[in-house]
Structure formats: structure tokens, C-alpha cells
Amino acid sequence: MAVKIWRCIICGDSYVGEDKPSHCPFCGAHAKNMILAKNWTPKEGLDIPIKNLTEKSKKNVEAALQLEISNSAFYFCSAEKCKDVEGKAMFKVLGKVEAEHASMWKKILQLSSINIAKADTCPVEYIDELQESHDRESNAIKHYAQFRDEAVEPRLKQLFQAIVEVETDHLGLSEERGIKK
């Protein structure tokens, strides 16, 4: 088999591999959002601004950006403090994915930069970190579903829906490790 270049229609990042990945390795979007890079066309929010972004949608994207900055900071802090080897790896990758989401919202808002710093405090006990992760992901899903439903821009609806799916996957990580719904 030949190695191919795949591109995510949600975050715009590229992946090299023989097969389409089950999820974007950068933003976590499901495989349906991965296309061959040779089939890429410019996407609103990534390559070109979203035209006529409503004031409500702009406020929702700004809220999404803040949510992702906060979540990535929490995960980076947890990755540093976690004593469980698997937990440390999980929190590190979740921090990277949430930072990628923040970068996506930054592009939509046409900001030149954002600052994602490690949180000053986070739980020290693994079970507490898992619970906070679960609470943060539940909150993100609720907000992104609301933002999706309020958006009138088709591209924003697509992005918010993709992130609902990713955050739902993240929620499953804490549930698989003993956190109750």
C-alpha cells in the first residue's frame, strides 16, 4: 500500500499514513472528517473567514475559545501532577487536543495569538482529576450542543457538531476509568 496524505476538514491539519485514521490525531475529529489532502478545498474558518458571522455566533465562538483554553490548561497541569502512568499520558494528549480546539476557534475569530498556560492548581489525586475531567467534558458537550443549535452558519454548525463528538469521546475516557455518568 502507498502512503497517503490525509487532511482534517475540522482543524485543517495533515496526517501521513497508508489508511485514513479513525480520528484526527490532532483535534480528535472522527474519520468522516478526514479527506485525502489532494481533494482539499479552502475551508471557512481555516483558510478563509466565515462570512457574516452573527454577533451571537461570535460570542459563542469566544466562549468556546475560553472553554478550550481553560480545559487545556487543566489537562497540562494534571499531566504534570498525575502519578498514574496511563493517566499522565491521557491528560497530556487531552491537553494537546483541547489546545488544538482553541487554535481552531482562534482562527475563526481571526486572532493573531492565544496564550495557553498550565493551570496554577489542579487535583493531585487521580480519581479527583478524572472527576474534574468528566465534569469539564460534560460541560463542554452541553455548551457545544447549544452553540451548534444556535448557529445559523453551516460551517459553524459542522464545527460545533464535530467537537461535540470529540468531547463525547473524551467523556468516555473518564467513564471507562470508573467515573459514573
N, C-alpha and C positions, 0 to 999 in steps of 0.2 A: 504494500500500500504506500501511496505517496503522502508525504507530509503536506498539510494544507494550512492556510491561514484563515482563522475564523475571527469574526468581529461581533461584539455585543451591540445590539441596537439600543440598549438601555444606557450603558455607560460609555460606549464607543471604544473600549479597549480591545486589543487584539490578542489572540491566543494561537500558538503554533502546535499542531498535533495531527495525527492521522485521522482521528474521529472527532466529531463535534462533542464538546464536553457536556455533561449532564447539567452543569451550572457554569455561569461565567466565573472564572477563577478570581475575578477582581471585585465585581459587585454582587455576585451570587444569583443573578437573574437565571431563570430556568432556560433549558436548552432551546425552547421555541424562540428565544430572543437572540440566538447565535446564528449568524449567517456567514457564508463564505465572503471573505474580505473583497474578493473581486466583484461581488454583487453589491457592495456598499454604495449608497447614495447619501448625500448630505442629510443630516437629521436635525430637526428643530431642537433647540436646547443644547446641542452638542456642537454642531458646525455652523448653524445659523440661529439667530434669535427667534424665539416664539413670537409670532406676530400678534399684536393686540392682546397681550396678557392682561386680563382683568385685574382690577385692584384686589378683589377677593383672592384670586389665584396667586397674585404676587405675595399677599400676606401669608397664604398657606405655604408657599414655597419658602418664604423667610422662616416660618415656624418649623418646616421640615429641616431646613439647614441647621437651625439651633438644636433641634432634637438630635440630629446625627452628630453634631459636634459634641454635645453632652454625652451621648452614648459611646462614641469612640473614645473620649477621654476616660470614661468609666472603665471600658474594657482594657485600655492600655494600663491603667492603674491596677486593675485586677490581675492582668497577666504578670505584672511585676511582683505582686504580693502573694499570688496563689502558690500554695505548697504542693498541690496535686499536679502531677506531670501532665496528664491529659487536660485538666482544667486550664493550666497555664497556656498550653497550645491553643485550646479552644478560644480563650479570651483574647489572645494575640491575633488570631485570624479574624475574630469578630470585630476587633478594633480596626483592623485594616479594611474590612468590608464596610463598616459604618463610615470610616473616613472617605472611602470611595463614593459612598452615597452623598456625603457632604460636598465632595468635589463636583458631583453631578448637579446638585442644587446651586452651587456657586456659579457654574457655567450658565445655568438658566437665568440667574439673577445678573449675569454679566459682571461679576465681581472680579477684581484682579487677584485677590488672595483671601485666604481664611486662615485662622490660627487654631490648630487642634493641639492643645497641650494636655498632658496627662493630668487627670483629676488629682486634687490635693489629698483627698481621702476616698477610700472605698473599703468595703468589708474585708476583714482579714480571714475569716473562716470561709472555706469553700462553699458550704451549704448556704451561707448568707450571700455570697457572691452569686450563686446560682439563683437564689430567690430574687435578688435585685435585677439580675439579667432577665428573668422571667417577667417581672413587673415592667421593666423598660420595654421589652419586646411586645408585651400585651398593649401597653400604652401606644407604642409606635403603630401597631396594626390598627388600633381604634382610630388614631388620627389620620393615618394614610387612607383608610377606607372613607372617612369623612371628606378628606381633601379630594379624593377621586370623585366622589359623588357630587361635590360642589363645583368641580372644574367644568368649564364649558369648552376648553381647548382639548381637542382629541389627543394630542401628544402628551399633555399633562395627565389626562386620564390613563393613558398607556403606561406612563412612568410610575404614577402612584399605584396602579394595579400590580405592576411588576415588583415594586418594593413591598407591597402587602404580602405577596407570595414569598419573598426572601425573608421578611421578618417572621412570617409563619414558620418557615424552616428553622429559624433561629430559636423560636419559642419551643419547638420540638426538641432541641438540644437540652434545654433545662428539664423538660418533662421526662426525657429518656434517662435523666440522671436523678430522678426521684422527686422533682418539684411537681406538686399537684396543680391542676388547672384552676 
